[in-house]
Amino acid sequence: MSTLSVRLPESIHREVRELAKADGVSINQFISLALAEKVSSLRTVDYLKQRAANGSAEHMLSMLREAPDIEPEERDRMK
């Protein structure tokens, strides 16, 4: 594990303290989880951008042409 000192505005520190307490975890655990969620979110965006860059409109259209031309089931219809 690494140690990291972070300076926070008092208002954010207060909010984090309250949220961590309400969640039943330490401030360190709360911040670690928050950072993990942010990293995951950014990595997901990067992954999706990379996948999109490797795709093509023609490939997507060829897949759509293979879909059957039928009416959707009742539960799938838009109201």
Secondary structure, DSSP 8 states (H G I E B T S, - for coil): ---------HHHHHHHHHHHHHHTS-HHHHHHHHHHHHHHHHHHHHHHHHHHHH--HHHHHHHHHTS------GGGS--
